[in-house]
Amino acid sequence: MKDFIVPAYRKWVILLTVLFFSPLLFAHSINYALQNAPAKDVVWFYTKLGFTHIIPKGADHILFVVGLCLLSTNIKTMLWQATAFTVAHSITLALSMKNIFVAPAPVVEPIIALSIAFVAVENILVTKLKPWRIAVVFLFGLIHGMGFASALNEIGLPADKFFTSILSFNLGVELGQMTVIVAMFSLVILPLKDKVWYRGRVVYGLSSMIALVAGYWVVERVLMIS
């Protein structure tokens, strides 16, 4: 009996220690190269970093935004979804970088892939955008924000320019998202939305491909954890 209790006790001690010190384990790194740089250089650096995190490096985020564009042909609806997404990921990005609320990348990344698959499948099953879509997008934005934090932590932030860096990075991400939305609207939706086959070929076709890719990412990222 004693031999069983001692190992169990040790496991609980280890678990509680990890949970207690998790904010320290995931503390954001310092970008010493920009520590004393002028504010304009910091703004440019992190704005560009946020943009390139979407285009061309963020294939998963690009597919998510493309999926958001497919259920409605109204540009204002797309922008409202993008705004909800931006507000949400801005919150968790700041909280994560301040170590107030953190989650490890191996946990966040599969959920991000699931969110992409969810939006794609919803596009296929639902014929009209429902009011809950904004709430769902906001929820997924909170998750994506933790993913952004994981990537941003690799670069680090200047200690004395935290909010300038965060706001600039979010600006870059928003510009990247807007670029994807404008491209989708002008190149796909606007010229094709009135075609009788638009939903069957464009919405179903693109959403099916997005769902398959996202499903593959879910499996791949879960396997990486194990």
C-alpha positions in Angstrom: 0.0 0.0 0.0 2.8 2.4 0.9 4.6 1.6 -2.3 1.5 2.7 -4.2 0.8 5.9 -2.2 4.4 7.3 -2.5 4.5 7.3 -6.3 1.0 8.7 -6.5 2.0 11.5 -4.0 5.1 12.3 -6.1 3.0 12.6 -9.3 0.6 15.1 -7.6 3.6 17.1 -6.4 5.0 17.2 -9.8 1.7 18.2 -11.4 1.0 21.0 -8.9 4.6 22.3 -9.4 4.1 22.5 -13.1 0.8 24.2 -12.8 2.2 26.7 -10.2 5.2 27.6 -12.2 3.6 27.4 -15.7 3.5 31.2 -16.1 7.2 31.3 -15.5 7.8 28.4 -18.0 5.9 30.3 -20.7 7.1 33.8 -19.8 7.6 35.9 -23.0 11.1 36.4 -24.1 12.7 39.9 -24.5 13.7 41.2 -27.9 17.0 42.9 -26.9 17.7 44.0 -30.5 14.8 46.4 -30.4 15.1 47.3 -26.7 16.5 50.8 -27.3 15.1 51.2 -30.9 13.0 54.2 -31.9 9.2 53.7 -31.6 8.8 53.9 -35.4 11.2 51.1 -36.0 9.4 48.9 -33.4 6.0 49.7 -35.1 7.3 48.8 -38.5 9.0 45.6 -37.4 6.0 44.2 -35.6 3.5 45.4 -38.2 5.5 43.6 -40.9 5.9 40.6 -38.6 2.1 40.4 -38.1 1.4 40.7 -41.8 3.9 38.1 -42.8 2.5 35.8 -40.1 -0.6 35.7 -42.2 0.8 36.2 -45.7 2.6 34.1 -46.8 3.4 32.1 -43.6 0.0 31.6 -42.1 -1.6 29.0 -44.3 -4.0 27.9 -41.5 -5.1 31.4 -40.8 -5.5 32.1 -44.5 -7.8 29.1 -44.8 -9.8 30.2 -41.8 -10.4 33.7 -43.2 -11.3 32.2 -46.6 -13.8 29.9 -44.9 -15.3 33.0 -43.2 -15.9 34.6 -46.6 -17.9 31.7 -48.1 -21.1 31.6 -46.2 -22.2 35.1 -47.1 -21.5 37.2 -50.2 -21.9 40.5 -48.3 -18.6 42.2 -47.8 -19.8 43.9 -44.6 -20.7 40.6 -43.0 -17.2 39.3 -43.8 -15.6 42.4 -42.2 -17.8 42.0 -39.1 -16.5 38.5 -38.7 -13.0 39.6 -39.2 -13.4 42.4 -36.7 -14.8 39.9 -34.1 -11.9 37.6 -34.8 -9.3 40.5 -34.4 -10.8 41.7 -31.2 -10.8 38.2 -29.7 -7.2 37.3 -30.7 -6.0 40.7 -29.5 -7.3 39.9 -26.0 -5.7 36.5 -25.7 -2.5 37.6 -27.4 -2.0 40.4 -24.8 -3.0 38.2 -21.9 -0.7 35.4 -23.1 2.3 37.7 -23.6 1.6 39.1 -20.1 1.6 35.6 -18.7 -1.9 36.1 -17.3 -3.4 33.3 -19.4 -1.2 30.9 -21.3 -1.6 27.7 -23.1 1.2 25.5 -24.7 1.4 25.4 -28.5 0.9 21.6 -28.6 -2.5 22.1 -27.1 -3.5 25.2 -29.0 -2.5 24.2 -32.5 -4.8 21.1 -32.9 -7.7 23.3 -31.7 -6.9 25.9 -34.3 -7.0 23.2 -37.0 -10.4 22.1 -35.5 -11.7 25.6 -35.7 -10.9 25.8 -39.4 -12.6 22.5 -40.0 -15.6 23.6 -38.1 -16.1 26.8 -40.2 -15.6 24.8 -43.4 -18.2 22.1 -42.4 -20.7 24.8 -41.3 -20.4 26.4 -44.7 -21.5 23.1 -46.2 -24.3 22.3 -43.8 -25.8 25.8 -43.4 -27.2 27.7 -46.3 -27.4 31.1 -44.5 -25.2 32.8 -42.0 -26.7 32.5 -38.5 -26.4 35.1 -35.7 -24.3 32.6 -33.7 -21.5 32.8 -36.3 -20.1 36.0 -34.8 -20.0 34.4 -31.4 -18.3 31.3 -32.8 -15.7 33.4 -34.7 -15.0 35.4 -31.5 -14.5 32.2 -29.6 -12.1 30.8 -32.2 -10.3 34.2 -32.3 -9.5 33.7 -28.6 -7.9 30.4 -29.5 -6.0 31.8 -32.5 -4.7 34.6 -30.3 -2.9 32.0 -28.1 -1.4 30.6 -31.3 -0.2 34.0 -32.3 1.4 34.4 -28.8 3.3 31.2 -29.3 4.8 32.4 -32.5 5.4 35.9 -31.2 7.2 34.6 -28.2 9.9 33.1 -30.5 10.8 36.7 -31.5 10.2 38.3 -28.2 9.1 41.9 -27.3 11.0 45.0 -26.1 10.4 45.2 -22.4 9.6 48.9 -22.4 7.4 48.9 -25.6 5.0 46.0 -24.8 1.8 47.6 -25.9 3.3 49.3 -28.9 4.6 45.9 -30.1 1.4 44.1 -29.5 -0.8 46.8 -31.2 1.6 46.9 -34.2 1.6 43.1 -34.5 -2.2 43.0 -34.4 -2.3 45.8 -37.0 -0.1 43.6 -39.3 -2.4 40.6 -38.7 -5.5 42.7 -39.5 -3.9 44.0 -42.7 -3.1 40.5 -43.7 -6.7 39.3 -43.0 -8.1 42.3 -44.9 -5.8 41.4 -47.9 -7.2 37.9 -47.9 -10.8 39.2 -47.7 -10.4 41.8 -50.4 -8.7 39.2 -52.7 -11.5 36.6 -52.1 -14.2 39.2 -52.6 -12.8 40.8 -55.8 -11.4 37.7 -57.4 -13.9 35.0 -56.4 -17.1 36.3 -54.8 -17.9 39.4 -56.8 -17.5 37.8 -60.3 -19.1 34.4 -59.4 -21.7 35.0 -56.7 -24.6 35.3 -59.2 -23.8 32.1 -61.0 -26.4 29.3 -60.4 -23.6 27.0 -59.6 -21.8 29.3 -57.1 -22.8 27.5 -54.0 -22.4 24.0 -55.4 -19.0 24.6 -57.0 -17.4 27.4 -55.1 -18.8 27.2 -51.6 -19.0 23.4 -51.4 -15.8 22.9 -53.4 -13.6 25.3 -51.4 -15.2 24.4 -48.1 -14.6 20.7 -48.7 -11.0 21.2 -49.6 -10.5 23.4 -46.5 -12.2 20.8 -44.3 -9.9 18.0 -45.6 -6.7 20.1 -45.1 -7.8 21.1 -41.6 -8.7 17.5 -40.8 -5.2 16.4 -41.8 -3.7 19.2 -39.7 -5.7 18.1 -36.7 -4.4 14.5 -37.0 -0.9 15.6 -37.7 -0.8 18.0 -34.7 -2.4 15.6 -32.3 0.2 12.9 -33.3 3.0 15.5 -32.7 1.8 15.8 -29.1 2.0 12.0 -28.6 
